[in-house]
Amino acid sequence: MAASDNSARAAERATDRVVAPPGRRLCEVVDNHGAGGYRIFSVLDALGPEPRGGQFYMLSAADGWGQRDGRPYLPRAFSVAEAQPTDHGLRLDFLVEAVGPGTERLAVLRGGEALWVTGPLGRPFSRPGELGPELAGAILVGGGIGLAPLAIWRRQLAELGVAVRTLIGFRDRAHSGGVEELFSCCEVRLASEDGHTGHRGYVTDLLGVLLEGDSARTAAVYACGPPAMLEAVREICRDRGVSAELAMEAPMACGFGACFGCAVPLAGGGYMRLCVDGPVVAADRIATALVPGSGHQG
């Protein structure tokens, strides 16, 4: 079956996304530590369900939000990096890079502080067999902070018995981190544009090599990262007829499809809203991953 047929079938089916409880809820921050150039902060969610890989949350600090000339005002959309049950609720981990007033506030959260949480939201990744009956394995391709949703998805795939290969790329040492904390249990092939670790070059170089073998016929590709990387993944998989899903990012004000701030163009015309029809999308459903306004929002 062609990749386009597989993705169309996946798009048409009703995904078993985890539905968010009504309204936002107040969660306690239980940890915040450095991970290379990023930080990982964790909250304890006593009421929310366990998310699927690729879903996201809308986050805002209970204190210090909207106090710097009104910024940050709107909550920020964050893919969940990990979710683990505890005796007191679900521990949710998020990876953050301080690039603006919202992410700067989240990056300095301390244990005991409160965070407003809405989620899990959005369409999750599909299992390989849902993208094509011949697909049994998975290739994860992450760029920079885009490795976050791939961490929880790798674990969930492993629990399903799916063979996973993971490729992670970084721009430079200052914009890298999270691998040891989020992928400590598995082998990861690394790439860096400045050559400070792994292959000197792009993570898509590693993907191209993998897809020269049997992986092009037996594995689905799942990617998250900056727009240019996602567009390269989309083109590589299109040229090889490989089924791929992309976890995309766009400015979101609500997370429920009301504001249309996250609309992206479809390959066949029209638009989709990433917050409700994504953020995970079949690579060949969209016209391009280079969407104006996409990329890491602060």
ABEGO torsion letter per residue (X at the ends): XBAAAAAAAAAABBBBBBBBBBEBBBBBBABBBBBEABBBBBBBBAABBBBBBGBBBBBBBABGBGABGGOBABBBBBBBABBBBBAAEBBBBBBBBBABAAAAAAAABBBGBBBBBBOBBEBBBBBAAAAEAABABBBBBBBEAAAAAAAAAAAAAAAAGBBBBBBBBBABAABBEGAAAAAAABBBBBBBAAGABEBBEBAAAAAAAAAABAAAAABBBBBBEBAAAAAAAAAAAAAAGBBBBBBBBBBBAAGAGAAGAABBBBAAEEBBBAAAAOABBBAAABABABBBGBEBBX
